Amino acid sequence: MSLRSSRWLVAACAAALFLAACATPESRIKKNPEGFAKLTPEQQELIKLGKVGIGFDETAVKLALGEPDRISERTDTTGKSTIWRYVEYENDTGAPLYRGFYHYYYAPFYPFYTDYGSRRERDHIRVVFTSGKVSAIEQELK
């Protein structure tokens, strides 16, 4: 193996480790310790587990789940609410292909971004905010 290809391989491995680290609640807590410290002990425990709860603000949800894949707004008789969607993709057999906001920026290098004809998108979790606080959580169980 040449020196140039060895350097490229080391760089690719370092990038992969960096991307994997971005996907954990622990790494997000390390990036925003002030935001984490402002939360109640119960909220902190949920965040460490990668879960959200009713009453969380946007900062707490980002600490637990990361950046949302999609954001939409709903208006109904009770007013306006904002919905954060965390998306997963699967093929026709139901096997997961990829997940996570951070993959969007590294699409050419991420192996599961190939064009699957039977690729389906599904919401893994939806977090509904009303007046800046979580008012509902929809999570796929199966």
N, C-alpha and C positions, 0 to 999 in steps of 0.2 A: 504494500500500500504506500503510495507516495505521501510526502509531507503535506502537500496541499489537500489531498483527500482526507488525511487524518485530521487536519484542522477543521475541515468542513464537518466531519463526523462529530468532533468534539463540540463544535458550535451548535449543531442540530440537537445533540443530546442536552446541552445546557438550556436551549430554548424549550425543549419538551419538558424539562424539569420545572422551568419557570412557569409554563402554562399550567402544569399540574398543580403547582403551589397556589396559583390564583383562584383555584376552584374550591378552596376549603374555607369554612367559617373562621378557622384559626388564623389563616393568612389575612383575611379581611379584618379581623379584630386587631391584628398587629398593625395594619395600615391606618386604623381609626380607633386608637385606644381611648381617646377622649369621648367619642360617641358611645362606645361600649360602657365606659365608666358611669355615664349618666343614667343608664338603665337600671331597673330594679333587679335584685338577685334572681327572681323567677324568670324575667325576660332574658337575662344573661345565660341562664342554664339552657333555655330553649334555643337560643342562638348558637351556643356551643354544639348543640345537636343538629344544627341546620334546619331548625323549625321556626315557624312564626306563630304569633298569637294575636287574638283580638286586642285592639288598642295599640298595637305597635305603630310607630311612625315610619316614614320612608327610610330613615337611617337604619333603624333596627332591622327592617326587612332586607335591606342591602347587605347588612352584616351577616344575616342568616343565609340568604339565598343568592346574593350577588346581584348584578344588574339584570333587569328583566329583558327578555327577548323581544317582547312587544308591549306597548302601552296603548290602551284605548280608553275612551270616555263613554259612559252610559248616562243617559238622562231618562228618568222615569217620574212617576207622580211624587216620589219622595225627594227628588232633586237630582243633582249630578254626583256621579261617583267615577273614580278612576280605577281601571283594572290593569294590573300588571300580570302578564302571562309569561310563564317559563315553559318553553317548548322542547319537546323531544321529537326525533324523527325515527321512523322505523320502515323496514321493507315489508313486502307482502306477507312474509311469514310472522311478522310481529317482532322480529329481532331489532333491537335498537341500533341506529346508525351513528348518531352523534347528538350531543346536547351541550348547550352553554353558549352564552353571549360571546365569549372570547374567541370562539371558532370562526366567527364572521371575518375577523381580520387576518386569519391565517389560512383561509380556504385553500389556496393552491398547495399548501404543504400538509394539510390534514387529510389522511387517507380515506376517510369516510365521506368526503364531500364529492365523491364521484357522482355522476348523474344516474341514479337508479330510476328506472321507468316506473317502478311501483312504490316509490318513496312517498310516505304519508307523514303529515305533520299532525301532532296532537299536543294539547296543553297538558303538561305534567302537573302543574299547579297554577291556580289563579288566585291572586290576592286583590281584594276589593277595598279601596280606600274611600271613606266618606269623611269629609272635613279634615283630611290629612291623617286620619287614623284608620287602621285595618278594621273593617266592619264585617268582613266575610272572607272565608278561605275555602276554596274548592281544591281538593287534592284527589288525584286519581289513585284508587286503591288497587286496581288490577289491570 
